[in-house]
């Protein structure tokens, strides 16, 4: 008897989850796709808002530090002898 009760409850839970999944999953996907579409539209608007020929720099590499060569010591020029 307990086995039949378990099967009935399991079948009922799976059926309810299936119904919920069919109702909720499409709404979640629709919401997700609309957010992605809005972000793409915003990026397109930002790119089109610049006038033609305008230059924008997105990344500036870090500048090397101008070290002082006085601390490195003496440098001697040499000639290669063949």
Backbone as numpy.savetxt, mean C-alpha at the origin, in Angstrom:
# Nx Ny Nz CAx CAy CAz Cx Cy Cz
-29.76 -40.07 20.34 -30.59 -38.87 20.34 -29.72 -37.60 20.34
-28.61 -37.64 21.09 -27.72 -36.48 21.16 -27.07 -36.23 19.81
-26.79 -37.31 19.09 -26.18 -37.17 17.76 -27.13 -36.47 16.80
-28.42 -36.81 16.85 -29.40 -36.15 15.97 -29.56 -34.68 16.35
-29.52 -34.40 17.65 -29.61 -33.01 18.10 -28.40 -32.22 17.60
-27.20 -32.81 17.67 -25.98 -32.17 17.18 -26.08 -31.91 15.68
-26.53 -32.90 14.91 -26.67 -32.73 13.46 -27.66 -31.62 13.13
-28.77 -31.58 13.84 -29.78 -30.56 13.59 -29.22 -29.17 13.87
-28.54 -29.00 14.99 -27.97 -27.68 15.35 -26.88 -27.29 14.37
-26.03 -28.24 13.99 -24.96 -27.94 13.04 -25.54 -27.53 11.69
-26.56 -28.26 11.22 -27.19 -27.92 9.96 -27.84 -26.54 10.03
-28.49 -26.24 11.15 -29.15 -24.94 11.32 -28.11 -23.81 11.34
-27.02 -23.99 12.05 -25.97 -22.97 12.12 -25.35 -22.75 10.75
-25.04 -23.82 10.04 -24.46 -23.67 8.72 -25.41 -22.98 7.74
-26.69 -23.30 7.83 -27.68 -22.67 6.96 -27.79 -21.17 7.25
-27.79 -20.81 8.54 -27.87 -19.39 8.91 -26.60 -18.65 8.47
-25.43 -19.26 8.66 -24.19 -18.63 8.21 -24.17 -18.46 6.69
-24.71 -19.42 5.99 -24.77 -19.32 4.53 -25.66 -18.15 4.11
-26.80 -17.99 4.76 -27.68 -16.86 4.44 -27.02 -15.53 4.76
-26.39 -15.45 5.93 -25.72 -14.21 6.32 -24.60 -13.89 5.34
-23.84 -14.90 4.98 -22.72 -14.70 4.05 -23.22 -14.21 2.70
-24.34 -14.74 2.24 -24.90 -14.30 0.95 -25.41 -12.87 1.00
-25.84 -12.41 2.16 -26.36 -11.05 2.28 -25.25 -10.04 2.57
-24.31 -10.40 3.43 -23.31 -9.44 3.89 -22.13 -9.33 2.93
-21.66 -10.42 2.39 -20.48 -10.42 1.54 -20.60 -9.49 0.33
-21.71 -9.50 -0.40 -21.82 -8.55 -1.52 -21.79 -7.08 -1.09
-22.38 -6.79 0.07 -22.35 -5.40 0.55 -20.92 -4.98 0.92
-20.17 -5.88 1.53 -18.79 -5.58 1.90 -17.95 -5.35 0.64
-18.12 -6.21 -0.35 -17.38 -6.04 -1.60 -17.74 -4.73 -2.30
-19.03 -4.41 -2.31 -19.47 -3.18 -2.97 -18.86 -1.96 -2.27
-18.84 -1.99 -0.95 -18.26 -0.89 -0.18 -16.76 -0.78 -0.44
-16.08 -1.91 -0.48 -14.64 -1.91 -0.73 -14.32 -1.37 -2.12
-15.05 -1.83 -3.13 -14.80 -1.37 -4.50 -15.10 0.11 -4.66
-16.13 0.60 -4.00 -16.44 2.02 -4.11 -15.35 2.87 -3.47
-14.77 2.41 -2.36 -13.67 3.16 -1.74 -12.45 3.20 -2.66
-12.13 2.08 -3.29 -10.99 2.02 -4.20 -11.23 2.94 -5.39
-12.45 2.94 -5.90 -12.78 3.79 -7.04 -12.67 5.26 -6.66
-13.13 5.63 -5.47 -13.03 7.02 -5.03 -11.57 7.45 -4.88
-10.74 6.56 -4.35 -9.33 6.90 -4.22 -8.68 7.10 -5.59
-9.03 6.26 -6.55 -8.48 6.40 -7.90 -8.94 7.71 -8.54
-10.19 8.07 -8.33 -10.70 9.34 -8.88 -10.00 10.52 -8.24
-9.75 10.46 -6.92 -9.05 11.56 -6.25 -7.63 11.70 -6.77
-6.95 10.59 -7.01 -5.60 10.66 -7.54 -5.61 11.23 -8.96
-6.60 10.86 -9.75 -6.68 11.39 -11.12 -6.94 12.89 -11.09
-7.76 13.35 -10.18 -8.04 14.79 -10.07 -6.78 15.55 -9.66
-6.02 14.98 -8.74 -4.81 15.66 -8.29 -3.78 15.74 -9.41
-3.69 14.72 -10.21 -2.72 14.74 -11.31 -3.16 15.71 -12.40
-4.45 15.82 -12.64 -4.94 16.70 -13.68 -5.01 18.15 -13.24
-4.90 18.42 -11.95 -5.01 19.80 -11.48 -3.74 20.60 -11.76
-2.63 19.94 -12.03 -1.39 20.66 -12.33 -1.42 21.16 -13.77
-0.88 22.34 -14.01 -0.83 22.85 -15.38 0.18 22.06 -16.21
0.03 22.14 -17.52 0.94 21.43 -18.41 2.35 21.99 -18.26
3.31 21.11 -18.26 4.70 21.51 -18.14 5.17 21.69 -16.71
4.30 21.52 -15.75 4.69 21.66 -14.35 5.48 20.43 -13.93
6.47 20.66 -13.12 7.32 19.57 -12.65 7.06 19.37 -11.17
6.85 18.11 -10.79 6.70 17.82 -9.37 7.70 16.72 -9.02
8.36 16.89 -7.91 9.35 15.92 -7.45 8.77 15.22 -6.24
8.59 13.90 -6.39 7.99 13.13 -5.31 9.03 12.67 -4.30
10.26 12.43 -4.75 11.28 11.88 -3.86 12.58 12.65 -4.03
13.12 13.10 -2.95 14.41 13.76 -2.96 15.39 12.87 -2.21
16.42 12.37 -2.89 17.39 11.53 -2.18 18.15 12.36 -1.15
18.55 11.74 -0.07 19.27 12.52 0.95 20.62 12.99 0.41
20.97 14.21 0.73 22.23 14.80 0.27 23.37 14.26 1.12
24.49 13.93 0.48 25.64 13.47 1.28 26.18 14.62 2.11
26.61 14.28 3.28 27.14 15.31 4.17 28.49 15.78 3.65
28.65 17.08 3.57 29.92 17.64 3.10 30.95 17.54 4.22
31.71 16.48 4.21 32.70 16.27 5.26 33.92 17.16 5.06
34.63 17.35 6.10 35.85 18.15 6.02 37.01 17.22 5.75
37.80 17.57 4.73 38.93 16.73 4.37 40.16 17.08 5.20
40.12 18.12 6.00 41.26 18.50 6.83 41.58 17.41 7.85
40.60 16.69 8.30 40.80 15.68 9.32 41.34 14.37 8.76
41.37 14.22 7.45 41.77 12.96 6.86 43.28 12.80 6.77
44.03 13.85 6.84 45.49 13.75 6.77 46.02 14.31 5.48
47.31 14.05 5.22 47.98 14.56 4.03 47.79 13.61 2.87
47.62 14.18 1.70 47.50 13.40 0.48 48.75 13.64 -0.36
49.31 12.56 -0.90 50.53 12.67 -1.71 50.19 12.21 -3.11
50.51 13.07 -4.10 50.34 12.67 -5.49 51.46 11.73 -5.88
51.20 10.79 -6.69 52.23 9.86 -7.12 52.10 9.60 -8.61
53.17 9.17 -9.21 53.17 8.79 -10.61 53.47 7.32 -10.71
52.79 6.67 -11.62 53.00 5.24 -11.81 54.23 5.06 -12.69
55.17 4.24 -12.24 56.41 3.99 -12.98 56.24 2.67 -13.72
56.52 2.72 -15.03 56.39 1.50 -15.83 57.71 0.81 -15.99
